[in-house]
Amino acid sequence: MLLENKFFRVLDVKNNDGLNAVYRVQIVPDCNVYNGHFPGDPVCPGVCNMETIKECASMMLGRQLRYESIRQCRLTALATPVVCPEVNVTVSLTESGDAYQIQGQIADENQTYMMLKGIVR
């Protein structure tokens, strides 16, 4: 895992039935990513949010996954370790041959920060 315990830490997992889960994660404010991504006013890079969703999906299946394609990725608000230090990462997988369709979302109680749909393998 590239970002687990560096960019984010898993605090809790709910509703994990193997293909659907909600991960409660803490965004790590002292991650090195923020040294080059708006120091003093850190913003979570979209690519790190995408990787967080994929890593949560990998934890669900117990193996490394990679994106084969991204059908939709919407950044709907700026996630920052100051504004939203903890978020829910919701992941749903649907088997599709030797791959999985993935739907992911990063949100807290007040705001959705990212929605993603794609294929992972």
MOZIBEL-V437248 format. One record per backbone hydrogen bond with DSSP energy under -0.5 kcal/mol. NH is the residue of the N-H (numbers start at 1). CO is the residue of the C=O. If there is no record, write none. Layout:
NH&CO / NH&CO
This chain:
5&8 / 6&3 / 6&8 / 7&3 / 8&3 / 9&26 / 11&24 / 12&24 / 14&22 / 17&15 / 17&20 / 21&91 / 22&14 / 23&89 / 24&12 / 24&22 / 25&23 / 25&87 / 26&9 / 27&85 / 28&7 / 28&26 / 29&27 / 31&28 / 34&31 / 35&32 / 36&32 / 36&33 / 41&38 / 43&37 / 44&79 / 48&45 / 49&45 / 50&46 / 51&47 / 52&48 / 53&49 / 54&50 / 55&51 / 56&52 / 57&53 / 58&54 / 59&55 / 60&56 / 61&57 / 62&58 / 63&58 / 68&119 / 69&119 / 71&69 / 71&117 / 72&117 / 74&115 / 75&73 / 76&74 / 76&113 / 77&113 / 79&77 / 84&80 / 87&25 / 88&107 / 89&23 / 90&88 / 90&105 / 91&21 / 91&89 / 92&103 / 93&19 / 94&101 / 96&99 / 99&96 / 100&120 / 101&94 / 102&118 / 103&92 / 104&116 / 105&90 / 106&114 / 107&88 / 108&111 / 113&106 / 114&106 / 115&74 / 116&104 / 117&72 / 118&102 / 119&69 / 120&100 / 121&66
